[in-house]
Amino acid sequence: MCMPGTASPNMDRAEYEESLKIFWDFSNVLSTAERKGRAEGRAEGERDEKLRNAKNLKTLGVDVETISKATGLTKEEIESL
């Protein structure tokens, strides 16, 4: 058996095209999963940064409403820090 997307001497055109389709479908699935994972990682990192900034601002005595406006976090999220 040969790798998907590669031809062997005993493979007819239809088998080759089906093998190629499977290869490209698999490749697209992996690419989509990678993009989704990166987007989720970025979103998580951005949220962590907002929480760190809010915590620092709260430590400095900045009022909760100002912190909320600056970070986009809710007042409840800030008060729980």
MOPAC internal coordinates of N, CA, C and O (Angstrom, degrees):
PM7 1SCF
backbone

  N    0.0000 0     0.00 0     0.00 0    0    0    0
  C    1.4599 1     0.00 0     0.00 0    1    0    0
  C    1.5248 1   108.59 1     0.00 0    2    1    0
  O    1.2310 1   120.20 1   -40.89 1    3    2    1
  N    1.3011 1   117.23 1   139.11 1    3    2    1
  C    1.4672 1   120.63 1  -179.12 1    5    3    2
  C    1.5193 1   110.07 1  -102.77 1    6    5    3
  O    1.2310 1   121.60 1   -12.96 1    7    6    5
  N    1.3142 1   114.54 1   167.04 1    7    6    5
  C    1.4663 1   121.62 1   179.41 1    9    7    6
  C    1.5245 1   109.37 1   -65.64 1   10    9    7
  O    1.2310 1   119.62 1   -33.81 1   11   10    9
  N    1.3421 1   118.32 1   146.19 1   11   10    9
  C    1.4654 1   120.23 1   174.31 1   13   11   10
  C    1.5263 1   109.89 1   -57.93 1   14   13   11
  O    1.2310 1   121.27 1   -40.71 1   15   14   13
  N    1.3083 1   115.18 1   139.29 1   15   14   13
  C    1.4498 1   119.80 1   178.84 1   17   15   14
  C    1.5159 1   113.99 1    87.56 1   18   17   15
  O    1.2310 1   120.43 1  -179.21 1   19   18   17
  N    1.3486 1   116.78 1     0.79 1   19   18   17
  C    1.4667 1   119.82 1   177.17 1   21   19   18
  C    1.5229 1   109.12 1  -120.66 1   22   21   19
  O    1.2310 1   120.87 1   -29.91 1   23   22   21
  N    1.2941 1   115.95 1   150.09 1   23   22   21
  C    1.4651 1   121.06 1  -178.28 1   25   23   22
  C    1.5178 1   109.34 1   -97.00 1   26   25   23
  O    1.2310 1   120.64 1   -31.25 1   27   26   25
  N    1.3291 1   116.38 1   148.75 1   27   26   25
  C    1.4564 1   121.41 1   171.00 1   29   27   26
  C    1.5212 1   107.28 1  -119.42 1   30   29   27
  O    1.2310 1   120.13 1   -20.40 1   31   30   29
  N    1.3165 1   117.35 1   159.60 1   31   30   29
  C    1.4746 1   119.92 1  -177.51 1   33   31   30
  C    1.5311 1   113.67 1   -59.03 1   34   33   31
  O    1.2310 1   119.70 1   152.50 1   35   34   33
  N    1.3346 1   118.19 1   -27.50 1   35   34   33
  C    1.4590 1   121.40 1  -176.93 1   37   35   34
  C    1.5284 1   113.36 1   -94.52 1   38   37   35
  O    1.2310 1   119.88 1  -175.54 1   39   38   37
  N    1.3100 1   117.84 1     4.46 1   39   38   37
  C    1.4587 1   122.40 1  -175.05 1   41   39   38
  C    1.5288 1   109.85 1   -93.68 1   42   41   39
  O    1.2310 1   120.31 1   -49.44 1   43   42   41
  N    1.3295 1   117.01 1   130.56 1   43   42   41
  C    1.4660 1   118.24 1   176.69 1   45   43   42
  C    1.5294 1   109.68 1   -84.70 1   46   45   43
  O    1.2310 1   120.50 1    -7.26 1   47   46   45
  N    1.2907 1   116.65 1   172.74 1   47   46   45
  C    1.4691 1   122.85 1  -173.71 1   49   47   46
  C    1.5371 1   111.77 1   -59.76 1   50   49   47
  O    1.2310 1   119.75 1   136.66 1   51   50   49
  N    1.3228 1   118.09 1   -43.34 1   51   50   49
  C    1.4685 1   121.55 1  -178.60 1   53   51   50
  C    1.5264 1   110.87 1   -63.87 1   54   53   51
  O    1.2310 1   120.25 1   137.65 1   55   54   53
  N    1.3379 1   117.12 1   -42.35 1   55   54   53
  C    1.4615 1   120.65 1   178.02 1   57   55   54
  C    1.5318 1   110.71 1   -63.36 1   58   57   55
  O    1.2310 1   121.33 1   137.90 1   59   58   57
  N    1.3289 1   115.07 1   -42.10 1   59   58   57
  C    1.4596 1   119.77 1   179.24 1   61   59   58
  C    1.5243 1   110.47 1   -61.86 1   62   61   59
  O    1.2310 1   120.11 1   132.70 1   63   62   61
  N    1.3245 1   117.40 1   -47.30 1   63   62   61
  C    1.4603 1   120.69 1  -179.34 1   65   63   62
  C    1.5259 1   111.34 1   -63.12 1   66   65   63
  O    1.2310 1   119.79 1   141.14 1   67   66   65
  N    1.3211 1   118.00 1   -38.86 1   67   66   65
  C    1.4643 1   121.14 1   177.17 1   69   67   66
  C    1.5283 1   110.10 1   -65.27 1   70   69   67
  O    1.2310 1   120.55 1   138.08 1   71   70   69
  N    1.3290 1   116.55 1   -41.92 1   71   70   69
  C    1.4575 1   120.98 1   177.37 1   73   71   70
  C    1.5221 1   110.84 1   -61.67 1   74   73   71
  O    1.2310 1   120.62 1   138.35 1   75   74   73
  N    1.3166 1   116.43 1   -41.65 1   75   74   73
  C    1.4592 1   121.33 1   179.06 1   77   75   74
  C    1.5305 1   110.83 1   -65.43 1   78   77   75
  O    1.2310 1   120.58 1   138.89 1   79   78   77
  N    1.3396 1   116.50 1   -41.11 1   79   78   77
  C    1.4691 1   120.73 1   178.42 1   81   79   78
  C    1.5263 1   110.30 1   -61.53 1   82   81   79
  O    1.2310 1   119.98 1   136.72 1   83   82   81
  N    1.3151 1   117.63 1   -43.28 1   83   82   81
  C    1.4681 1   121.89 1   178.83 1   85   83   82
  C    1.5287 1   109.87 1   -62.05 1   86   85   83
  O    1.2310 1   120.54 1   136.72 1   87   86   85
  N    1.3218 1   116.58 1   -43.28 1   87   86   85
  C    1.4508 1   121.29 1   179.11 1   89   87   86
  C    1.5312 1   111.14 1   -60.20 1   90   89   87
  O    1.2310 1   120.34 1   132.18 1   91   90   89
  N    1.3357 1   116.95 1   -47.82 1   91   90   89
  C    1.4629 1   120.21 1  -178.06 1   93   91   90
  C    1.5210 1   111.51 1   -68.76 1   94   93   91
  O    1.2310 1   119.83 1   143.13 1   95   94   93
  N    1.3250 1   117.93 1   -36.87 1   95   94   93
  C    1.4616 1   120.53 1   176.11 1   97   95   94
  C    1.5301 1   110.79 1   -61.33 1   98   97   95
  O    1.2310 1   120.82 1   135.02 1   99   98   97
  N    1.3222 1   116.03 1   -44.98 1   99   98   97
  C    1.4618 1   121.48 1   178.89 1  101   99   98
  C    1.5292 1   110.38 1   -62.59 1  102  101   99
  O    1.2310 1   120.81 1   136.30 1  103  102  101
  N    1.3136 1   116.06 1   -43.70 1  103  102  101
  C    1.4599 1   121.17 1   178.99 1  105  103  102
  C    1.5296 1   111.12 1   -61.12 1  106  105  103
  O    1.2310 1   120.46 1   138.11 1  107  106  105
  N    1.3260 1   116.73 1   -41.89 1  107  106  105
  C    1.4674 1   120.84 1   178.89 1  109  107  106
  C    1.5247 1   112.12 1   -66.20 1  110  109  107
  O    1.2310 1   120.29 1   142.10 1  111  110  109
  N    1.3245 1   117.05 1   -37.90 1  111  110  109
  C    1.4652 1   120.96 1   177.81 1  113  111  110
  C    1.5284 1   109.82 1   -62.39 1  114  113  111
  O    1.2310 1   120.50 1   134.48 1  115  114  113
  N    1.3304 1   116.64 1   -45.52 1  115  114  113
  C    1.4602 1   120.00 1   179.59 1  117  115  114
  C    1.5272 1   111.60 1   -63.27 1  118  117  115
  O    1.2310 1   120.56 1   137.85 1  119  118  117
  N    1.3132 1   116.54 1   -42.15 1  119  118  117
  C    1.4579 1   121.44 1  -179.75 1  121  119  118
  C    1.5283 1   110.78 1   -63.06 1  122  121  119
  O    1.2310 1   120.44 1   137.05 1  123  122  121
  N    1.3187 1   116.76 1   -42.95 1  123  122  121
  C    1.4645 1   121.25 1   179.13 1  125  123  122
  C    1.5229 1   110.71 1   -64.45 1  126  125  123
  O    1.2310 1   120.30 1   137.36 1  127  126  125
  N    1.3191 1   117.03 1   -42.64 1  127  126  125
  C    1.4646 1   120.89 1   179.50 1  129  127  126
  C    1.5260 1   110.59 1   -63.71 1  130  129  127
  O    1.2310 1   120.39 1   140.62 1  131  130  129
  N    1.3188 1   116.87 1   -39.38 1  131  130  129
  C    1.4583 1   120.63 1   179.33 1  133  131  130
  C    1.5362 1   110.71 1   -64.46 1  134  133  131
  O    1.2310 1   120.44 1   134.35 1  135  134  133
  N    1.3329 1   116.77 1   -45.65 1  135  134  133
  C    1.4682 1   120.05 1   178.92 1  137  135  134
  C    1.5295 1   110.81 1   -61.51 1  138  137  135
  O    1.2310 1   120.47 1   137.28 1  139  138  137
  N    1.3328 1   116.71 1   -42.72 1  139  138  137
  C    1.4594 1   120.75 1  -179.77 1  141  139  138
  C    1.5302 1   110.38 1   -63.66 1  142  141  139
  O    1.2310 1   120.26 1   136.95 1  143  142  141
  N    1.3088 1   117.11 1   -43.05 1  143  142  141
  C    1.4648 1   121.38 1   178.81 1  145  143  142
  C    1.5110 1   112.31 1   -62.54 1  146  145  143
  O    1.2310 1   120.59 1   138.19 1  147  146  145
  N    1.3187 1   116.47 1   -41.81 1  147  146  145
  C    1.4620 1   120.00 1   178.68 1  149  147  146
  C    1.5297 1   110.96 1   -65.26 1  150  149  147
  O    1.2310 1   120.36 1   137.96 1  151  150  149
  N    1.3199 1   116.92 1   -42.04 1  151  150  149
  C    1.4744 1   120.59 1   179.43 1  153  151  150
  C    1.5217 1   110.65 1   -63.02 1  154  153  151
  O    1.2310 1   120.43 1   138.29 1  155  154  153
  N    1.3352 1   116.79 1   -41.71 1  155  154  153
  C    1.4632 1   120.53 1   178.69 1  157  155  154
  C    1.5264 1   110.42 1   -65.10 1  158  157  155
  O    1.2310 1   120.49 1   140.64 1  159  158  157
  N    1.3128 1   116.67 1   -39.36 1  159  158  157
  C    1.4610 1   120.76 1   178.74 1  161  159  158
  C    1.5162 1   112.05 1   -64.65 1  162  161  159
  O    1.2310 1   120.98 1   137.70 1  163  162  161
  N    1.3346 1   115.74 1   -42.30 1  163  162  161
  C    1.4691 1   119.49 1   177.82 1  165  163  162
  C    1.5287 1   110.97 1   -62.78 1  166  165  163
  O    1.2310 1   120.60 1   135.46 1  167  166  165
  N    1.3265 1   116.46 1   -44.54 1  167  166  165
  C    1.4672 1   120.56 1  -179.71 1  169  167  166
  C    1.5242 1   110.59 1   -61.71 1  170  169  167
  O    1.2310 1   120.44 1   138.32 1  171  170  169
  N    1.3176 1   116.76 1   -41.68 1  171  170  169
  C    1.4627 1   120.67 1   179.14 1  173  171  170
  C    1.5331 1   110.49 1   -65.06 1  174  173  171
  O    1.2310 1   120.45 1   138.31 1  175  174  173
  N    1.3202 1   116.75 1   -41.69 1  175  174  173
  C    1.4634 1   120.98 1   178.51 1  177  175  174
  C    1.5196 1   112.05 1   -63.93 1  178  177  175
  O    1.2310 1   120.57 1   139.06 1  179  178  177
  N    1.3317 1   116.51 1   -40.94 1  179  178  177
  C    1.4643 1   120.54 1   178.45 1  181  179  178
  C    1.5275 1   110.65 1   -63.57 1  182  181  179
  O    1.2310 1   120.76 1   138.44 1  183  182  181
  N    1.3266 1   116.14 1   -41.56 1  183  182  181
  C    1.4698 1   119.80 1   179.27 1  185  183  182
  C    1.5239 1   110.39 1   -64.62 1  186  185  183
  O    1.2310 1   120.39 1   136.57 1  187  186  185
  N    1.3361 1   116.86 1   -43.43 1  187  186  185
  C    1.4632 1   120.16 1   178.45 1  189  187  186
  C    1.5269 1   110.92 1   -60.08 1  190  189  187
  O    1.2310 1   120.36 1   140.20 1  191  190  189
  N    1.3252 1   116.92 1   -39.80 1  191  190  189
  C    1.4621 1   120.98 1   179.13 1  193  191  190
  C    1.5317 1   110.90 1   -64.99 1  194  193  191
  O    1.2310 1   120.48 1   138.07 1  195  194  193
  N    1.3204 1   116.70 1   -41.93 1  195  194  193
  C    1.4659 1   120.13 1   177.71 1  197  195  194
  C    1.5267 1   110.75 1   -61.13 1  198  197  195
  O    1.2310 1   120.72 1   137.21 1  199  198  197
  N    1.3252 1   116.23 1   -42.79 1  199  198  197
  C    1.4625 1   120.10 1   179.86 1  201  199  198
  C    1.5340 1   111.44 1   -64.64 1  202  201  199
  O    1.2310 1   120.24 1   138.12 1  203  202  201
  N    1.3377 1   117.16 1   -41.88 1  203  202  201
  C    1.4644 1   120.36 1   177.77 1  205  203  202
  C    1.5297 1   110.85 1   -62.29 1  206  205  203
  O    1.2310 1   121.13 1   134.14 1  207  206  205
  N    1.3343 1   115.45 1   -45.86 1  207  206  205
  C    1.4675 1   119.26 1   179.27 1  209  207  206
  C    1.5248 1   111.32 1   -61.44 1  210  209  207
  O    1.2310 1   120.39 1   136.19 1  211  210  209
  N    1.3210 1   116.86 1   -43.81 1  211  210  209
  C    1.4616 1   120.85 1   179.65 1  213  211  210
  C    1.5214 1   110.78 1   -62.13 1  214  213  211
  O    1.2310 1   120.90 1   137.93 1  215  214  213
  N    1.3152 1   115.88 1   -42.07 1  215  214  213
  C    1.4658 1   119.77 1   179.77 1  217  215  214
  C    1.5301 1   110.07 1   -63.47 1  218  217  215
  O    1.2310 1   120.28 1   136.58 1  219  218  217
  N    1.3173 1   117.06 1   -43.42 1  219  218  217
  C    1.4668 1   120.56 1   178.88 1  221  219  218
  C    1.5242 1   111.20 1   -63.78 1  222  221  219
  O    1.2310 1   120.26 1   135.76 1  223  222  221
  N    1.3310 1   117.12 1   -44.24 1  223  222  221
  C    1.4552 1   120.54 1   179.07 1  225  223  222
  C    1.5292 1   111.09 1   -63.05 1  226  225  223
  O    1.2310 1   121.05 1   140.10 1  227  226  225
  N    1.3258 1   115.61 1   -39.90 1  227  226  225
  C    1.4728 1   119.94 1   179.04 1  229  227  226
  C    1.5314 1   110.03 1   -64.04 1  230  229  227
  O    1.2310 1   120.66 1   139.19 1  231  230  229
  N    1.3316 1   116.35 1   -40.81 1  231  230  229
  C    1.4623 1   121.35 1   177.94 1  233  231  230
  C    1.5357 1   110.95 1   -61.89 1  234  233  231
  O    1.2310 1   120.84 1   145.67 1  235  234  233
  N    1.3210 1   116.00 1   -34.33 1  235  234  233
  C    1.4644 1   120.95 1   179.30 1  237  235  234
  C    1.5295 1   112.76 1   -78.20 1  238  237  235
  O    1.2310 1   120.32 1   174.82 1  239  238  237
  N    1.3286 1   116.99 1    -5.18 1  239  238  237
  C    1.4556 1   120.75 1   176.36 1  241  239  238
  C    1.5190 1   114.79 1    90.67 1  242  241  239
  O    1.2310 1   120.36 1  -165.64 1  243  242  241
  N    1.3261 1   116.92 1    14.36 1  243  242  241
  C    1.4652 1   120.02 1   177.69 1  245  243  242
  C    1.5275 1   108.23 1   -72.21 1  246  245  243
  O    1.2310 1   120.59 1   -39.42 1  247  246  245
  N    1.3368 1   116.47 1   140.58 1  247  246  245
  C    1.4673 1   119.00 1  -177.21 1  249  247  246
  C    1.5387 1   111.44 1   -69.19 1  250  249  247
  O    1.2310 1   121.37 1   -26.85 1  251  250  249
  N    1.3185 1   114.98 1   153.15 1  251  250  249
  C    1.4650 1   123.02 1  -173.65 1  253  251  250
  C    1.5289 1   111.73 1   -59.62 1  254  253  251
  O    1.2310 1   120.13 1   139.30 1  255  254  253
  N    1.3055 1   117.37 1   -40.70 1  255  254  253
  C    1.4754 1   119.74 1  -178.76 1  257  255  254
  C    1.5287 1   111.54 1   -62.85 1  258  257  255
  O    1.2310 1   120.31 1   138.35 1  259  258  257
  N    1.3240 1   117.00 1   -41.65 1  259  258  257
  C    1.4670 1   121.19 1   178.51 1  261  259  258
  C    1.5271 1   110.40 1   -65.28 1  262  261  259
  O    1.2310 1   120.55 1   137.53 1  263  262  261
  N    1.3240 1   116.56 1   -42.47 1  263  262  261
  C    1.4700 1   121.05 1   177.93 1  265  263  262
  C    1.5271 1   110.08 1   -61.36 1  266  265  263
  O    1.2310 1   120.77 1   138.12 1  267  266  265
  N    1.3248 1   116.13 1   -41.88 1  267  266  265
  C    1.4558 1   121.26 1   179.35 1  269  267  266
  C    1.5324 1   110.67 1   -60.37 1  270  269  267
  O    1.2310 1   120.73 1   135.28 1  271  270  269
  N    1.3197 1   116.22 1   -44.72 1  271  270  269
  C    1.4636 1   120.06 1   179.11 1  273  271  270
  C    1.5262 1   111.40 1   -65.36 1  274  273  271
  O    1.2310 1   120.60 1   141.97 1  275  274  273
  N    1.3258 1   116.45 1   -38.03 1  275  274  273
  C    1.4640 1   120.92 1  -176.99 1  277  275  274
  C    1.5274 1   112.80 1   -73.45 1  278  277  275
  O    1.2310 1   120.43 1   146.95 1  279  278  277
  N    1.3288 1   116.79 1   -33.05 1  279  278  277
  C    1.4713 1   119.70 1  -173.54 1  281  279  278
  C    1.5231 1   114.52 1  -106.80 1  282  281  279
  O    1.2310 1   120.73 1   158.33 1  283  282  281
  N    1.3401 1   116.21 1   -21.67 1  283  282  281
  C    1.4551 1   119.39 1  -175.67 1  285  283  282
  C    1.5187 1   113.03 1    84.01 1  286  285  283
  O    1.2310 1   120.34 1  -176.54 1  287  286  285
  N    1.3219 1   116.96 1     3.46 1  287  286  285
  C    1.4625 1   120.90 1   177.16 1  289  287  286
  C    1.5212 1   109.55 1   -81.44 1  290  289  287
  O    1.2310 1   120.73 1   -22.61 1  291  290  289
  N    1.3268 1   116.22 1   157.39 1  291  290  289
  C    1.4694 1   119.96 1   177.14 1  293  291  290
  C    1.5261 1   109.39 1   -77.78 1  294  293  291
  O    1.2310 1   121.43 1   -19.20 1  295  294  293
  N    1.2992 1   114.86 1   160.80 1  295  294  293
  C    1.4636 1   119.87 1   178.26 1  297  295  294
  C    1.5280 1   110.65 1   -61.47 1  298  297  295
  O    1.2310 1   120.68 1   142.48 1  299  298  297
  N    1.3339 1   116.31 1   -37.52 1  299  298  297
  C    1.4633 1   120.45 1   179.55 1  301  299  298
  C    1.5227 1   111.00 1   -63.45 1  302  301  299
  O    1.2310 1   120.47 1   138.75 1  303  302  301
  N    1.3351 1   116.70 1   -41.25 1  303  302  301
  C    1.4748 1   119.94 1   178.96 1  305  303  302
  C    1.5288 1   110.45 1   -62.55 1  306  305  303
  O    1.2310 1   120.89 1   138.47 1  307  306  305
  N    1.2994 1   115.91 1   -41.53 1  307  306  305
  C    1.4678 1   121.03 1  -177.95 1  309  307  306
  C    1.5204 1   110.52 1   -69.00 1  310  309  307
  O    1.2310 1   120.27 1   136.55 1  311  310  309
  N    1.3167 1   117.10 1   -43.45 1  311  310  309
  C    1.4616 1   120.56 1  -179.29 1  313  311  310
  C    1.5283 1   111.83 1   -64.70 1  314  313  311
  O    1.2310 1   120.00 1   153.61 1  315  314  313
  N    1.3146 1   117.60 1   -26.39 1  315  314  313
  C    1.4652 1   119.99 1  -179.18 1  317  315  314
  C    1.5309 1   113.21 1   -81.82 1  318  317  315
  O    1.2310 1   120.52 1   175.27 1  319  318  317
  N    1.3254 1   116.60 1    -4.73 1  319  318  317
  C    1.4738 1   119.32 1   179.68 1  321  319  318
  C    1.5130 1   111.70 1   -75.16 1  322  321  319
  O    1.2310 1   120.10 1   180.00 1  323  322  321

